[in-house]
Amino acid sequence: MLCVGLAAAVQVQAQSRESVDLDMVSRIRQEAFHRSQVMATFGHLTEQIGPRLTNSPNMAKANAWTREQMTAWGLSNVHDEAFDDFGRGWLYRSASVDLLGPRQLSLHAVPKAWTPGTQGAVEGEAIAVVIKTKADLDKYKGKLKGKVVLLSEFREYKAGTEADSKRYDDAGLTALLDYAVPKDANPADRKKRASEYVQRQELSQALNKFLVEEGAIAALSISGWDNGIIRVGGGGSRRAGEPVGVPELAVAAEHYNPLLRSLERGEKVNLRINVDAQFTSETNDPGYNTIAEIPGSGNEVVIIGAHMDSWHAGTGAADNAAGVAVMMEAMRILKTLGVKPRRTIRIALWSGEEQGLIGSGAYVAKHLAEYPESTDPEQKKLPKGFQERGGPLQKKRDYDKVSAYFNLDNGSGKIRGIYAQENLAAMPIFEAWLKPFNDVGATIVTPRNTSSTDHISFDRIGVPGFQFVQDGLDYGTNVHHSDLDTFDHASAEDLKQASAIIAAFAYHAATREQKLPRKPLLEN
């Protein structure tokens, strides 16, 4: 009990030393809660621009519109910054899959990104295949000409047992405060995962090439989720020169499974497919991040950001127009209030996040630091997350200038706290900054790490990078990468709350006397 009391006393003392500008927080809250423009920004991104696949025409529109908007607000140094060699652009306008026999039905389907269109309606008989290795391709030689290939196996429907939309209760937030000591890394496990990734990539390319060579006219896969939701990502290849296969679509599970049952009964399944999709370039073009800032009086920087790219089935609302709208609104609030920060406050709207944090990773490598790539050809086949480092971290000119990076990318739910990424020295600072927002539900600072979004590009090179704890809503049950990721699944009140908190965090990080503390960099 004495140790617990001592720890609490140290924490309170640290909080008491951290300056919180309550007058500015009050002004931020007034602007965010009573004069918000976050839903106007959110609505334009989702319903006037729409889905924003990296390098698609819609992504270019989003880059242009956000530049124009932030320029109109009076932000400085508004520009797009290229990152090299992302790949080809792609778009689709419409798609239909109709069952012609043994009965008639319009199937719910969405094409996979970076797969070709059909060049008009095509009809063919369905054939089910099971291809798990490249050796399995030989079983189907001479059998696929003119066929629609069903690539997925049957999946049994699993009824839901919990509410689709969730918010943290007190018990859930308390549980987030626990830190699980990680197990020792097993190099063999890492090597196995890397090998499995290479095998999947090689099989995918071999299958794409095989389907074209065998004369298949299209392919169908089962959606990753049930209840009529189409959860879909990429197929084919965004890389020029790699095989893209035949038109491939993800089909609602409840429409896909009956096709397999019909085939099992020996019925002839005939389908008509029409996909209007195309590549918008034939070269590996650069992608673009959009950058703007409020200048500071010194040469240090605080960065806030969110990824603007999305998948294409919905309108990229929760993932991640919500984060973009909140970050833009935070900048608008601070500019409207006329803040004069010590450090420049910079906003970065990333592209290529859905393909592996490409935009933020390129920005970090260009401006802050990077690990040399391995010269081993086998390592180069792997995504960077699997590659062995080719040497120690190489720091760039601006490495020591960045105080912190704050990210938002876990849907449109309100902020409930922040993940400290094991940066214990930052925890009492964040607790002080969150205290004025305890009344709107933001209460916890957890030492836990969280992954899978753009703050990792900063965290992995030792620059403090943070993601906020958010209410899940139906992000993980209905909208993530699905055709339901639309405007109506977002909460205006939650986005207003998040905008105020982000603005306050950016302001305090940019005005405090010292940069935020950095945790030790793990070089292994």
PyMOL commands that set and color helices and strands:
alter all, ss='L'
color gray80, all
select helices_A, chain A and resi 2-17+22-34+38-49+57-72+134-140+170-176+187-214+253-264+317-336+353-355+358-367+377-380+399-401+424-440+455-459+475-479+487-489+492-511
alter helices_A, ss='H'
color red, helices_A
select strands_A, chain A and resi 76-87+90-101+105-107+109-111+122-128+147-150+218-222+248-251+270-279+285-294+301-307+344-350+369-370+394-395+402-407+415-419+444-446+465-470
alter strands_A, ss='S'
color yellow, strands_A
deselect
rebuild
show_as cartoon
